Each structure stands twice: as structure tokens, then as C-alpha cells.
Amino acid sequence: MERTVWIVRDHLRCTGCRRCEIACSLHHEGRIWPEASRIRIFMPFPGVEVIHLCAQCDDYPCVEACPVEALRVDEMTKAVLVDREKCTGCGACIEACPGHIPFLHPGDGKATICDLCGGDPECVKVCVEAGYRAIYAVEEEVDVNRKLFARPPLEVAQDIAVNLYGEKGLEVI
Amino acid sequence: MPRGYAGKLLDVDLTEGRIREVKLPWKTLEDFFGGRGLAAKILWDRLGDHWSEVDPLGPENLLITLTGPLTAFYPGSRVCVSGKSPLSNGVVGSTTSTEFAMELKAAGYDGVIVSGRAEKPVYLLITDEGCDIRDASHLWGKTGEETIRLLNREVREELQRSRRGPQREPGILYIGPAGENRVRNAAVMTKLFHAAGYGGYGAVMGSKNLKAIAVKGYGPLPEVAAPETVKILWREVHRELIKRDRMRRWGTGYGGYYVAADTSSEPVRNWQEEWHDERRFGGPNFQFRFWVKPYHADFNCTTSCMKISCIKTGRWKGDITDMPDYELEAYLGPNLGIFNPEDVVHLSAVIDNLGHSGINIGNTMAFAAELYQRGILTEEDIGFKLEWGDVEAFDRLAHMIARREGIGDILAEGTYRAALKISEMKGVDALRYAVHVKGIEVGAHGIRSGRDYPTPIGYAASPQGGDHTSTTRDAYEDMAWSVFGDSAVVCSFCYHDSLIWEFARAVTGWDISKHRWCTEHGRRIMTLQQAFILLGGPDVYWDPDRDFDNPPRFYEPLPSGPYKGMKADRETVDRMKREYFKAMGWDERGIPTRETLQRLGLSYLDPYLQDMRR
């Protein structure tokens, strides 16, 4: 069985500091640009932080859905790579993703997806350094569970809200 | 283009419904930086020549929300709210942690200046495309929790209409019912439990019929002078902050016990005492029963001093607040005679939702309770018994103040003005029990034991009065931690004494050092703030010979605890004040000298101050 890098995520451990977004955008964009970060923290209610980034589904519905074959799976990391020349910014990958995780870059309007920084993700480094471990990288076999993490952020938020705030959590999102 | 800045401000006149973009001269930014400093300068330029006539709750006043050049880059990003304070009639730089600050910069703005008064309740929606004035009738009267829920949904849905995929929520500053009803010490709120509390800017926002400002930015943060250096320093400062384990694991949430038991400087029953060693009020009793999120932070912060609490059982089930932090533990706990953690978590949630400032309203409610204890206010005046420790009674009183009902209407004027009114009503001297300095209720760190951080003149000599985040010390160090933090607009709990200056140089490209800041910029800003305090008006003026002083209570001896008998010493206070004023380049009564004004580039203040000098 092939072992690949995967970013483990635990929303309940996320503090909402969003250093992952800063590290990601510094790496990919050369500046701090939260809306261009491949990892995005949704915060629909205070305390309810949702870590939103590509889950590397075992069947890659986004790759399948691209009408111009701009998406492919990296052989080594299994990350989804976007060919920005080919991408037309149609958004088909966003609709195909069960979590609507890909997004159109606020700069060039092209589909943008976590590329695992080639196997050594920057976001993970700052989260682990701070001792939070809301995200950390593992080398494990490809796993059907990964796709379960591709969920719309508000749906995840509803679970987290109840976990944190009990019955009150049912009404806050 | 100065680096670190987006380069423009929004200038909104709610009376006319007019929205402009303004750019400030480079020199102004370099001299005043951002946040507190820049707000003071903008206020002087627009209102300085007739300051004493400007009603803080009138349409002419400005509500200013500003970031600073370091905001969102340096750890712990905050926004600074300012204007003419309805409490001190001067200028307070009131900061709070919020994503609002980062979003504003990402949308291309360094700040928002709001003047005038809308006819009907409105909110501002700011995006990269500009600013829009929106109807807020459906939000008026709503609590913090409801406001966040409704606005998040409304703005998110709107953003989603023109964009693909799920969109993130905006950063929001808002007021609760307290601000709407112009409770003078009401806060500008954000994120349910964060408050720009000191100064009473919630009331200013309410006076403008402005319920909220929501902003969502899609752009990058502004360019910096030395990107590679900023990148390295960013990691380095965080590594230093991550070492501060005590602050990270407990925040200030253990203070309700140790500030009283150890340093004996916690307000107890309106500062009649400053000591208790009630162990059931200890940190673990909060942490293990209520903290549902033991590490919670705002944008770019690893200090994570905030911990979210939730009551999950019983009559207050579903109450959500932060920790409470030390200030609210003290002011909504022992200062009201309450020593039960659950009561304080509940009151903190009540106060947040009403948009009160926990410190200030806790002070005002305790002031009322002491008057009740002394028989000056009666059950008839209040409508019920206001006994120490009665959480139901204080819960009720907080609501009455927010709605200005009955006695609440008088207490809504803040501790100082309420004391003036009650003195007149009852023919007694209620000012003796008012623990404020220059109209600003004093933070929960006493000076009598001499063991806590504020000096004997920490509040008395400060142009921000009772504000515990900006106490005066030696006219040097106090320029750094608070004045720089509030003007660069970053959190003082993320302050790192050497790295922050390197960071400032790398972001702005300016030749800024701690020494230069503490001898030039800091003093320039504080001197301008001092001028505002001296001018005051129209309803209240401060007399330098009488009002630049501690509250009377601090001259009474501590009645209990290990520092029993200790009190502020008049001679020491007077001597230290003279030394402080001298170091600041002010005369012995605290009036900036002509030479100082000249040196700091503030000569335009001289015509307004010259008659005050002896």
C-alpha cells in the first residue's frame, strides 16, 4: 500500500489564530494574504473554528469534474495540482467537491487547492510549533476516511457548536 | 507610499449619507503612526479649534476606528476605537482584538472615520469594492449574540451571490442595547466577548445610530519595506511568545484569586477592600467547570490568553463568554461581593450581550451597591434590594442601565456623572465613593498595597485616567508598552521589547527605535491627549489642581489583608506627579510648556493652552 502525506485536522483544537493561513500565503504568494491561503479557517460564530482544506479524497471528484483537464494528482504526494494555464476559473471543481473546498484565487480567479507544499506543508509547521496540533502531517496509507473530511464548513460548524456549547450550539450558526 | 499601510481611510458622514476616501500626508503618519496617536491627530485637525464646544454624543463628534502599520503583521492584531470620550471629554485610544482589523486592511483601508448621525439605525458594509450604508432596523435592540448571528448570515449570503463557493464571515464591530441607549461607558463590541471598553465609544456609536461596521477584504495585506526580514521576525516573535507558558495556559483567568490573595490589589465591594483569599474563586474552579476552549486566539496571535467559557447546566444554560478574564472576574465578582464562579460567568455573558463594558459597568454597579449599603440609595430608589453578592439583583440592574430604566437612567451616565447627580438629589457627597479618574472608572489593579504594577500616579497622571492598560510610570517605559502598542495597534500581551522595534522598522522602513519613540512619538501623542483633557467640556471640565488625582478611596487605609493599613500617600503622589510632568515637559500642574510643544511639533496647541499656565 502506498504511503502518502496527509494533514490530520482537529477543529476542536484550532484556536483561530490563523497562522496557518499566514504561513501558507507567505509560501505561495510571498505575502500575507488570508483569502489566497490554501487552508482557510471559517469562523461562523466565536469559538467555532472550522479548518477548511483539501482532504485528498480517494476518488478525487474535483479532478474528474474539470472540463479542461486542468487538475491532476501528484504521483508522489497525492495532492491535487492545478495547471493555471489551462484553468478557466469555471468553478466546476468547487461544485464537485463534497466540501466545496477549492476556491477561485482572489487575484487571478483560477482554481486554488492545497498542494501540500510538495510534501512538507508550511501550515503544519507553525501549528505544531505553537503546541496546538490542530493540524499535523502524517505519512499513512491512502484511506477512505479522508473523504469524510470534505464537508461544507457550515455543516462542520454545526457539529462543533454543539460539541462546545451543548444545546445552545444548535442555534448559534 | 508609506509601508505597512493600506494608504487610505474611509470618511463617512451619516447625516449626509456621504462616503469619501481620504489619504493622510506621509508626515502625519510618520509622526503619529496609527491607532491612538493618529486618532488624536485627526480629532485635533477636525475639532481642535472648538473642542470644548463639541458634544461627545452629538453628531459633530467622530467615531474613529483605526488600525496601525503593524496591525495584522505583528502578532496580536487589534483595532483602535477613538473619538471625543463622553466620559473623560478627552481622547482615549480604546483597543480590542478582532479580525475586523485584518479584514479592513485586506479590503484596502487603514481605518474608518464616522461623523454625523443617521436618521434611522444603519450599519456599514465595507468590502474591496468600497463602503455601503445599510439599514439596520432589524438589528436595533438586538443583543451581541443575535447581532453576530444575523449579520454573519446576511453578509455571507450577500458575498456568496457574486462569488463561487462558501464565503467567510466578515469582521464586525457592533454595539449592544447599552451603546444604542447611549450608556456613557458602553463598549464597542466584537466577537461576542471582546470589547473596546474604555472611553465610552459604544455610546458615541449609538449616538450616531450606527449599529455595526462589517468588513470583508479579499486582498493581500499592504506591502512592507523589508518582506524577507518581516517573514523571519514573524516566526521569531512567535517563538518568543510561545515560551510564555503561564500566560498561554491561564491567560489572566487565574487573577480573580491571586491578585487579591497575593498582591492585595483587587476591588472588593467597590474597593472598600482589596484583599480576599476565597479559594473557591480560584482559577481551577473556572477552568475545569466552564472552559470549553482552553486555547482561543484572534488573528495572528499565539499568546491565546482568551479561553471560552460556557455554562452547560441549570438556569443559565447556554451562557457563553470568555474565561472571564481577570478584569471581569474582579469587577463582576468580588467587587459586587460575588465569590461564586458560575455567577460571574453568567454576569459576564449578560454584560457582553448588552454591550456594556464589564470593567466600567462593574464599577458603576458597585458604586450603586455601596450607596445602598450606606442607605444613600434605598430600595425605593432602586426598585429592589441591592445587596452585595446578589447576582439576580446585579443582573437586573445591568439590564435597567442598558435600557435606561428607573435608577438605570442615572447610572447610565457612568460612575462620575451619576455621583454628581446623586449628590445633588440626596444632598450628600457621593463622589467619595466614585472610583474613577477623569471620568474613567479605574481598572481592577489597585495601588494601595504597592505590590501591583500601577504606580501611585499610574491613573492620576494619565490622560486616559482610570484605564489600566495605559498607566503612567516614568515617561519612558509607559510610552512603549501602551502608547506604542495602541498606535502600532497590536496587543500589549504580544509585546516583545526588542523584537517589536525591529519589526516596526522592517514593516515601515522608518527609522524608528524604542528610544526615539519614547522620547518623541510617545510624548507627542500623550501631550496631545493631555491637551484634550485640559480643554474638556462642554458638560465637564477637569481642574488640574484638583482632578489629576487618585479617587478619594485610595487615600483610605486598606482595612484587611497582609497590607492592612496601607494607603496612597498624598506627598508621594504629589512628588511623583511633579516628576512625571517634568519628564514629559509639562509644567508642575500638567500643562505642556511652550518649549515642549515646539520640540514635539505641536506648537499649534499653544494658543489653546497658554491661558491655563500660571
Interface residues (C-beta under 8 A of the other chain):
Chain A: L12 R13 T15 G16 C17 R18 R19 I22 S25 L26 E29 G30 R31 I32 W33 P34 E35 A36 R40 F42 M43 P44 F45 P46 G47 H52 G91 I94 H100 P102 F103 L104 P106 V126 E129 A130 G131 Y132 P152 P153 L154 L164 Y165 G166 E167 K168 E171 V172 I173
Chain B: A72 F73 E99 M102 A106 E145 I148 R149 N152 R156 R163 R164 G165 P166 R168 E169 K191 L192 F193 G217 Y218 G219 P220 L221 E223 P227 K231 W234 R235 H238 R239 I242 V292 K293 Y295 H296 A297 D298 F299 N300 C301 T302 S304 I308 C310 K312 K317 G318 I320
